[in-house]
């Protein structure tokens, strides 16, 4: 049986720069880095899940949130409104502005510096 997701991998053009962006924006902690050049990093979130940032061999075509395949990471912020303001005021590229569904679910979609789509979500009642 599978008991959870340990990490999500992000293949990166510039692992150092992308690592620094995630650390600065989300206060993630580096829990592993290898000695290769360019380096691979594992960044931990407060719940113990991780993001792996590893070097790419080649560029890729641009995609949006509706293109087939894995398209976004969804993060639960401690304070949705505060994190939304940090993103908007910090010059982050917003893909879909903050909105609240009739059931009270708050969402906001944005991109990291390499174009990966990130989703903030705040559910009044968790799915599980």
C-alpha positions in Angstrom: 0.0 0.0 0.0 1.1 3.6 -0.6 0.9 5.8 2.5 1.8 9.2 1.0 3.8 11.3 -1.4 7.4 11.7 -0.3 8.3 14.3 -2.9 7.5 16.0 -6.2 10.3 16.4 -8.7 10.9 19.6 -10.6 13.4 19.4 -13.5 15.1 22.7 -13.7 17.2 24.9 -16.0 18.9 26.5 -13.0 18.6 24.4 -9.8 20.4 27.0 -7.6 18.1 29.9 -8.6 14.9 27.8 -8.4 15.9 26.4 -5.0 16.6 30.0 -3.7 13.2 31.2 -5.0 11.3 28.4 -3.2 13.2 29.0 0.0 12.7 32.7 -0.1 9.0 32.6 -1.0 7.9 29.6 1.1 10.7 29.3 3.8 11.4 25.7 2.8 14.4 24.0 4.3 17.2 22.2 2.2 17.4 18.7 3.6 19.7 17.3 0.9 22.0 18.5 -1.8 24.4 16.5 -3.8 28.0 17.4 -4.8 27.3 17.3 -8.6 27.3 20.4 -10.8 24.6 21.5 -11.2 23.3 20.3 -7.9 20.1 18.5 -7.0 18.2 19.7 -3.9 15.5 18.3 -1.7 13.5 21.0 0.0 11.2 20.1 2.9 7.8 21.6 3.8 6.5 21.7 7.3 4.5 18.5 6.9 7.6 16.5 5.9 6.8 16.3 2.2 9.5 17.5 -0.1 10.2 19.1 -3.5 13.2 17.7 -5.4 14.8 20.3 -7.8 17.1 18.5 -10.2 18.9 19.6 -13.4 17.4 19.2 -16.8 19.2 18.0 -19.9 17.2 20.1 -22.3 14.5 22.8 -22.5 10.8 22.0 -22.9 7.8 23.4 -24.7 5.5 25.8 -22.9 2.3 24.3 -21.4 -0.6 25.7 -19.5 -2.8 24.3 -16.7 -5.1 22.4 -19.1 -2.4 20.6 -21.1 -2.3 16.8 -20.6 0.0 15.6 -17.8 1.0 16.7 -14.3 0.5 20.5 -14.4 0.6 22.0 -11.0 1.6 21.6 -7.3 -1.1 22.6 -4.8 0.1 24.2 -1.5 -1.9 24.9 1.6 -0.7 28.2 3.1 -1.0 29.0 6.8 -2.8 32.2 5.8 -4.3 32.3 2.3 -4.8 36.1 2.2 -1.4 36.9 3.5 0.3 34.5 1.1 -1.8 35.9 -1.8 -0.6 39.4 -1.0 3.0 38.3 -0.9 2.7 36.8 -4.3 0.8 39.7 -5.9 3.1 42.3 -4.4 6.2 40.3 -5.0 5.9 40.4 -8.8 5.1 36.7 -9.2 3.3 35.9 -12.4 -0.3 35.2 -11.5 -2.0 32.7 -13.8 -5.5 32.9 -12.2 -6.3 35.5 -9.6 -7.5 34.7 -6.2 -11.1 33.6 -6.1 -13.5 31.9 -3.7 -16.0 29.2 -4.8 -19.6 29.1 -3.6 -18.5 26.4 -1.1 -15.8 28.7 0.3 -12.7 27.1 -1.3 -10.1 29.8 -2.0 -7.7 29.3 -4.9 -4.9 31.2 -6.7 -2.6 30.0 -9.5 0.8 31.4 -10.2 4.1 30.4 -11.9 7.6 29.9 -10.4 10.5 31.5 -12.3 10.8 28.5 -14.7 7.1 28.5 -15.6 5.9 25.7 -13.3 2.3 26.3 -12.2 1.7 26.5 -8.5 -1.7 26.5 -6.9 -2.6 27.9 -3.5 -5.7 26.3 -2.0 -7.6 26.9 1.2 -10.6 24.6 1.9 -12.9 25.4 4.8 -13.5 21.6 5.1 -10.6 19.3 4.1 -11.4 16.6 1.6 -10.0 14.0 4.0 
